Amino acid sequence: MSVALSGDESPFGKSSFALALQAARQAAGPQHYPAGSLYVVATPIGNLADITLRALHVLALADALACEDTRHTIHLLRAYGIDAKPLLALHEHNEAAAAQDVLARLRQGQRVAYVSDAGTPAISDPGARLAAACAAAGLRVVPLPGASSVTAALSAAGAAGDGGFVFAGFLPARAGELQAAIGALAREPRAVVLLEAPHRIERLAAALAALGARAVTVGRELTKQFEQIATLPCADLPAWLAADMQRQRGEFALVLHPSPAAETTGDGDRALKLLLAELPLKTAVRLACELTGAPRNSLYQRALALQGEAAA
């Protein structure tokens, strides 16, 4: 996910990383870093101090850096006091072609590190095609774990539990596809991690509101100065955003909490299917509730799931 790194007052804060780079050489330097390998390096999602010692060492050691945005990576290297080196642009629009340049360098025995603009590459950022191409060519891929908006949001939400979670990333932009995706979320019992950009967060909030009382944790500007984390019912999400315009700024990671088991009966399903064929969703749910006595929230969740199944 592409975000602008920030510190306390300036894009990179006031911290000095000279001692960190020295510590990285001492702690990680003695380890083995095979030549001819691709190093997939996680970088901070906001707070520059979240870089790992091994990541600093590899960024300094690499013969070349492949990166989502060369301008962004130049600033990142300068912030850490790492000397300039060849930068190869590799982003979502050129990944397949640019991967061939990386493969050629690896075959020559070079160490190439790949970084996206923020976080762990190849999750919602570019890098997956590059890693797959290296593996297909029999070349080694070395992951350097670190910052991730996905795991940061999950750890704060406390929603994964024993049931695990699903990473859905960015939901579709088209209305019909979005409705189908929300229907799928309604019948997904596990926690679900979503990502969203500021200019689309209101649209996503309106769509998620259909999930009613199901809880969602909103992580905004994670690890940055104005970080905000809140847990609330999906139905309240649009009003929460509208209450403060600042809440609509920045990058978002959301965790949809696990869904309680559906409580609808067979009669409820039959009533919903008949009513949904003729009536709008809210009207169908209201009538099904009156006819069957089933809980309204459960009927609503089930109606969304039925709509999603019909649209699939």
N, C-alpha and C positions, 0 to 999 in steps of 0.2 A: 504494500500500500504506500503510495507516494505521499509523504508529508514533509513539511519544512521543519528541520531540526531547530530547536530553540533552547535557550538557556534562561538565566534570570532576567537579563535586560537586552541582550543583543542576540543575533542568530546563533552564536556559539557560546554565549555566556562569558564569564570572566575566569573560568578555571584554567589552570595550566596543566597540560598533559605531558610535560617533559619527564617528570618522575614516573608517570604511568608507562611511557615508552621504555624507559630504562628498566622498570620492573618487569615489563613484558619480555625484554631480551633475557633477563636473568631467570625468569620463571619458565618461559616457553622455549627459549633458544636451544637448550640442550635436547629437546625432543626431535624426533625424526620427521622431516618434511620431504617426502619423495619427489624427485623431479618428474616432469612429464605428467603432473596431476592437476586437476581442476579443484580449487578450494572454494567451496560455497560458503561465504562469510556473512553471518548476521551482523547488522549494524543497528545502532540505537533508533528507536521510533520517536524520540524526542529529546531525552536527556542524554547528552554526550557521555556522561560518566557511566552509562550502562554498557559501554564497549567492554569486551573481555580481553584479558591479557594475550591470549592466544590469537585473537583476531588482530590486535595491534601488531603482533610480531609477524603474522602472515602478510598483512597489508604492506609492511615494510620489506619483507623478504621477497615477495612475488616479483617475477620478471615483468609482468604486465597485469593490468586490472581491466576486466570486462565489467561494464557498469550500465545501469539503466539510463543514467543521465550523467554525461561526463562533467558538465558544469557543477552539478551537485557534488560529485565525488571529489573534484578538485578542492572544493571548500572543506569537505570532510577531512581530506588528507592534511590540508593546511592547519586545521584545528588541532590535529594530533601531532603536528610537527614531523610528518612523514614526507620524505623527499618525493618530488615529482617523478613519475614513470609513465611508460606508454599506457594510454587509456583507450579502450576499445568500446565503442557504443554498441550496446546489445539490449534492445528493448522489445516491446510487444510487436512492433511493426517490422522489425528486421531480424528477429531472433534466429529463424531457420538459416538465413544466409550468413549472418554474423557468426553463428556457431562454427561454420567451416574454418574461419580465420583462427578461432580459438583452438580447434582440433589440430590445425597445422602447427601452431606454436607448441602445443603439447607433444606432438610427434617429434619436434625438434629438441625435446627435453626441458622446455620452459615450465616454470610454475606460474599458473594463471589463477588469479582470484576473481570470483564474481561477486559483486555487491549490487543490490537494488537500492533505491533511494532511502528506504527505511525498513527495518525489520529483517525477517528471514526470507531470502529469495526462494522462488519456485513454489510458494504457497498461493498467495494471490498476486504476487509480483512475477515478472519474467524470471526465467532461469530453469524451468522444468524441461523445456525442449533442449536446452543446452546440456543439462545433466543427462537426459536420455540419449542424446547423440554421443556423448562421451562414453556412456556405458555400452552402447551398441558398437562403438569402435574399439572396445576393449581397453579403454583408458580409465584411469582411476579417478573417482570423485570422492573428495574428502569434505565432509560437512563440519563446519565450525558453528555450533549452536550459540544462540544468544537471544537478543530481544525479539519479541513477537507480540503484536497486538492481540492475537488470538489467545495465547496462553495467559497474557496479562489480564485480559477481560475475564477469562474463566476463573482465574485465581481469586479475583475480587468478587465475583458473583457467587462463588460457592455453590454452583448449580450442577456440576458434572457428577459428583457423587459416585456411586457404584455402577451407574448405568452408562457411563461414557458420554460422548458428545458427538455431534455432527457438525462439520464445517461447511456452511453453505456459501460463505463469501458474499459477493454482491448479487442481489436478486435481479431478475430481468427488468428492463426499463419499460417494455410494452405492457399496456394495461391487462390484456388477456393473459399473457404469460405470467405477469405478476400475480394475478388472481389465482392461477393454477398453482403457482409456487406457495402462496399463502395457504391454499387448500392442503398442499402436501405437508406444510409445517403443522397444520392443525392436527393431522393424524400421526405426526412424528412424536413418539413418547419421550425421546431423549432431549437433552439440552442441545440447542442449536446456536452456533456462532455466526453472526452476520456482520458484514462490513458496509459502511456507507459514507458517501461524500457529503459535504455540507449542503450543496445545492440540490440534493435529492432526499435529504433526511425527512422533510415534511411529508413527501409522498410516501416514503416507507412507513412513517409513523401512522399515517391514515390507513394504510393497508393492514398493518399489524393490529390496529384497534379492533379489527373484526375478531381477533382471538380473545376478546373480552377480559376475563379475570386472570388469564394466564400471566404469570409474572415475567417481566423482562428487565434485565440490568443494562443500563446505558453507560458506556464508557466513552467519555469525550476528552480529546486532547490528552490521552494517557501518557504519563511520565513527564508532562510539561508543567509549566508554572500554573496554568489555569485548568489543570486536570479536574474533571468532575465525574463522579460515579453515583448513579442513583438506581434504585430498584423500585418498580411500580407496576401496576396492572397494565397490560397492553392497551386497554380501553382508555386509560388516562394519559397515554404517551403524547397524543397531539396537543392536549391542553398543557401538559408539562413543558413542551417545547415553546408553545405560544406565550407562556407566562413570563419568559425572559428571552429577548432576542439573542443574548449572548449564548444561550443554550443551542442555537442553531449554527454556531461557528465551529470550525475545526473538523478533524477527522473522527469518525465514530466506529467503535466496535461494540456490538450489542450481543447479549446472551439471552436467548429465549429459554426460560427455565423449563424443566421437564413437565410434560402434560400429565395430569392425573388420568387414570384409566377412565375411559368413557363409561358413563352410567346409563346410556340409553338402552332401552329394551328393543326386542324385535318389533313390537308395535310402534315404537318411536321411529325406527328406521323406515318401516312401511309408510307411516304417516308423512314423514319428511320427503320421501321419494315422490309420493303422489302430489304433495303440496308444492314442492320445488319445481315440478314440471309445469305448474300453472301460475305460480305466484313469486313475487320478490322474496329474497332470502329472509329478511326480518319478519315479514308477514307470515311466511311459511313456518318459521320457528315459533312465533307467538301462537298460531293456531294449533301446531303440534303439541305445544306445552299445555294448552287448554284441553286438548283431546286425550292426551296420554297421562298427564300429571308428572311427566319426567322433568328433571331440573332444567331450567331454561339455559344455563351456561353449557351443560352437557349437550343439549340439543343443538345449540349454536355451533359448538365445536364439531359435532357430527355432521351438521349441514354443510359446513365449510369443507369437511373431508369428502362428503358425497359430491360436492361441486367439483372439487379437485380431481376425483376419480373420473367424473364424466368428461372433464376437459382434457384428461391425459390421453 
